[in-house]
């Protein structure tokens, strides 16, 4: 099943230009092939609009977003092996998401105009995203978690028109918007559950981006509209829950009330979240999924990278080392953290590590390591590094994954390596 997931992710990545446009990966994975099939990898699929994309004003093709999806990925790494596929589309409305998910479930391609009229003018990747839809069904089928942000583009007109509408007109317009939202999202949730009855679906509500200084009367109307929207989503989720669907709501809207100026780019005339806003959204999702949000301190420039093993910070006097833009770590620290055994041989200047059914021999200065007797190339040789009065064996971070079958993901934004069994 993992091979199918990997193949489909690769197809999706190519079709959607993941490496070249907004959806660049936030973490570099150097997972090993050995023992990997024995370990469960938590698979996340993110569906939705520009909030899922992680869009901020000024982004260009080649920009790498750092939105809530990237942060949810980081939070998942505290809990174990994780892979994420981001299928966000800028400018997407509920009807567009419905069309896109239907195409995926039917295993067919779909043109950008069929997803949603004018979508290619908003998100230049839309045509290629639609072309890749035919390959994505296994990705949804194998997901453990599906996140959904949708509805903001359906409701955006209220930001511009609320102040011009009477209370009766606003109520009528809201009810029509809510009706369309419920109809389309009901279809999406039904399709997702039919594809994958075991996946947890987490659906976000919608925040109001307009601050009080824009006009108190309008602000009160918009805040109340978002609260009514949240009530409607909660009711919809409860209905699906009664039918056996694993669904939760990430309550984002309330977190933005009173903080619209500090959480969005509204002063730049853009409603999207800024970095503070995206972190707030990620916190809402993480607390909904795992019950907590772990803070991730970032080491200062010039300081060693941070290492997290099985969700816990590695506290050690043998700090990681950077050489030629490559991270090296002390073998002893890692093997102790995962419960492996190690033995040093002075005659051969080599360390033998035993972990489960894996035996790995690391020789100082060698460009290969031995894994269960077979030579496996590594990107750079191990070396001895003096720490105080001790000589410690340091190896490239990736060699740990290669030799021991661990999952190692380095998150450059956090200057942190996550190591999971």
Steps between C-alpha positions, in 0.01 A plus 500: 500500500787737575635453147161597359490811723854598398426451130184708516668772703775517240244531221312767692819689571592504135155595382465783748857633481536454874870573495478800272198693622317592818486147636869431563555249782580638843705202611764289332451129560782248490301192595666162455355206313603241758234413759281784367213274405484383861443853629175689462528834327230753589373637170343843476318640197417871504208614284364848454562856393787748531512448878604142431747627241649730765472805277623844606513816286819535301549128442636408159554174311787337684395639839481244777204561727505453873135475586288293733551175303876515544454563871251214536761279330754607763255426780434155356874427501494528879268197493675281244580447133298737285448582134290787365346564160373856454222524240403860571384720211498879519159661453308173543135515601285225646357412157852476358610270781195284437589468131868431573434230761243337270760481222753346739248244624413406141867476401482751216666822395311827519562833329546813710179647358314185599627528855388862518455771234793742495710291739810502279506880517523480880731201537727446196552137605131415468523335157780268607331432832192384312713285270646322804162422657477161328799373700395620845230256606746267682638802688158574649424131552816451708482823702474489878404867521331732250496871581261736323490879483223627275233768494695823520470566128127429516454757776749766389237720337358574846824678590425748222120518515394450863501872579267570206241236590205534732475249782232310311704500179813385683308220670353383170839509327663308785234232495550448127878478545460256786262288294751473214785432742307224675396342170851499352688403815249224572583355158875533565482333842284222360752436221797504737335260742404265217861497383650459846265412788792482746647845443451780751365808322569836665304791355578860593250778550562848352649808664397860437800700369345847539607691816274716713668820379338444159165580662353365820155425359645302209744326732221384730306369200797307363597352836145382555494357146815297570349374826188391318721334240684312776170382649396372159829310454473351849148380420617353169789318670265367768267362233787317329630379835164339571542311171832357613728746320817589691482878480604793717487878462808718546362817655712772345256792482483585870881524520499788248233711672661822619834407340419548133768768457775288653403167341430601139642712219189719503711818521642395162141460379536122506287274719747211526667415831851616577745268675337565837163419347619178340653389828167570670319286242756222547446511876125459451555199274764339723291536813202353317704204373741427787369710787810719517742717303870468573713811474808452284787725611736589216875492576672830436726541201837341567356263760471122441179372352231365728433124500166350601494122549163328544341835581753606764791742476837330504695652789869427457846645561600364158353768279426447129762635261461669161769425239479590132131583544435151638375409847694246706386345827666290769406135452488427872231758570266368234542132582439574868186699417345221292613216726763349270834350607844605377851359527828667403790306343835677536676265258271580208397851612138401459178508699249214484139592570230243568135601477231236468604274213733765358876491547684804371877546491632854461871532425685829543590650162303247292257606228279200573341341803414133540134421555450133591827426323425690178687816398274806476639833368465808721528864400812568709724294730484488878773670702623526858437831675650591835253622760689590815726201561284258300510402134151449363396344168303744287302395191283683245142524620376315190725202576294429811189454288686293243648267756233463764179540303404817684296785360702823512343825384689827518280810521716788383258766629544364853862389457376175652539133412210272594599136546230235527511122517 
